[in-house]
Amino acid sequence: LKEAIASAKAAVLYPEGNPTNLITAQEGSGVGYFAKTVFQFAAASGKLKSKAPFVIWDCKGISDDQERFQEIFFGSESKEGILQQACGGMLLLKNINQMSGRNQDLLLSFLHGEKSSRWGKDEWLSDYRCIVFFSVSESVEKHSMDMINGRMDFRIHLPTLKERPMEER
């Protein structure tokens, strides 16, 4: 885990913008626990405020439904989206490969600071700050990850529990 921890620390301490980070791991390898530990490190290091939000969302089921994507991530008149809920904190998006390429591209464009009228004019959008981790299973086919992989600031691989020494399990 030493390499994964070093990469996660570098991602948290990244000096510019919203670092996007890809975690690959087999199911059951502790992605959620790892992300929560990284969040605690970010708060302890002063990179996040002590009451910063930590939001986890599973992208299964979003697919190519553009309207649902907009509502879930950017919200609506009556409900905050998960990007607003995570603003100023950390967001873990599990199974990002389940989201369509189009929605992945829209999300990554927003996170990398692309200004667009499609995001709306809400104040929280103008200076969005959030540490974002995407997770995928190791079993995901390489070609389905090419677009995401090329746009990540950091890539972190979590070894399986069997591959870890007893004290890390």
Salt bridges, closest charged atoms under 4 A:
ASP105 OD1 - ARG151 NH1 2.40
GLU114 OE2 - ARG118 NH2 2.94
ASP127 OD1 - ARG129 NH2 3.40
GLU138 OE2 - HIS157 NE2 3.04
GLU141 OE1 - HIS143 ND1 3.38
ASP146 OD1 - LYS142 NZ 3.13
